[in-house]
Amino acid sequence: MSEPKGRGESAPEASGKQSMSSEYCSGDTCITCSDTAVQVTVVRLLADEMAVVDTGAGEETVSVALVTAGVGDTILVHASEAIAVTGR
């Protein structure tokens, strides 16, 4: 099994042709849901690896199961899932 490629990269297939990943992974939005990731600030932590965040336009509840985030941290959220801590 080959290693996954990063955004915009493609791996040659056995036939020598480029795979679809360069087309599939390009652009500014998620190919699956057309959503973008946004930076938000953690306001408070909740049970079950959830958090209330300030989006700048109000508060939302998101999952922080994939990251170690605390109150006051800036996190990157995509499809209601925190995917990175960008500032502490």
C-alpha positions in Angstrom: 0.0 0.0 0.0 1.5 3.4 -0.9 1.8 6.4 1.4 -1.0 9.0 0.9 0.1 12.0 -1.0 -0.3 15.6 0.1 -2.6 18.1 -1.4 -2.0 18.6 -5.1 0.5 15.8 -5.4 0.0 12.8 -7.5 1.7 9.4 -7.8 2.5 7.7 -11.0 0.4 4.6 -11.6 2.0 1.3 -12.8 1.1 2.2 -16.3 3.1 5.4 -16.0 0.0 7.6 -16.0 -0.6 10.2 -13.3 -3.3 9.3 -10.8 -6.4 11.4 -10.3 -5.1 12.8 -6.9 -3.8 16.0 -8.5 -7.2 16.8 -9.8 -9.0 15.3 -6.8 -7.1 17.2 -4.2 -6.8 20.7 -5.7 -8.8 23.8 -4.8 -9.6 25.6 -1.7 -12.5 23.5 -0.4 -13.0 19.9 0.6 -13.8 17.6 -2.3 -16.3 15.7 -0.1 -18.4 18.4 1.4 -17.3 21.7 -0.2 -16.6 23.1 3.2 -13.5 25.1 4.2 -11.6 25.0 7.5 -11.9 28.0 9.7 -10.0 29.3 12.8 -12.0 29.7 15.9 -11.3 30.2 19.6 -12.2 27.6 22.3 -14.5 29.2 24.9 -15.1 26.1 27.1 -14.6 22.4 27.0 -17.5 20.0 27.3 -17.9 16.3 28.1 -17.3 13.7 25.4 -14.4 15.6 23.7 -16.6 18.5 22.6 -16.0 22.3 22.9 -17.9 25.5 22.6 -16.0 27.8 20.2 -16.3 31.5 19.2 -16.5 31.8 15.5 -16.6 35.5 15.4 -20.2 35.4 14.4 -21.4 33.5 17.4 -20.8 30.3 19.4 -20.9 26.7 18.0 -20.2 23.3 19.5 -17.5 21.3 17.8 -15.6 18.0 18.4 -12.0 18.3 19.7 -11.5 14.5 19.7 -8.6 14.7 17.3 -6.6 17.5 19.0 -5.4 18.5 22.5 -7.0 21.9 22.9 -7.7 24.1 25.9 -9.8 27.2 26.7 -8.4 30.2 24.8 -6.6 28.1 22.1 -7.2 28.9 18.5 -8.1 25.8 16.5 -8.7 25.0 12.9 -12.2 23.4 12.4 -13.5 21.6 9.3 -17.0 20.1 9.2 -17.4 20.6 13.0 -14.2 18.7 13.8 -11.1 20.4 15.1 -8.2 19.3 13.0 -5.3 21.4 14.4 -4.4 23.7 17.2 -2.9 26.9 15.5 -2.3 29.0 18.6 -2.2 28.8 22.4 
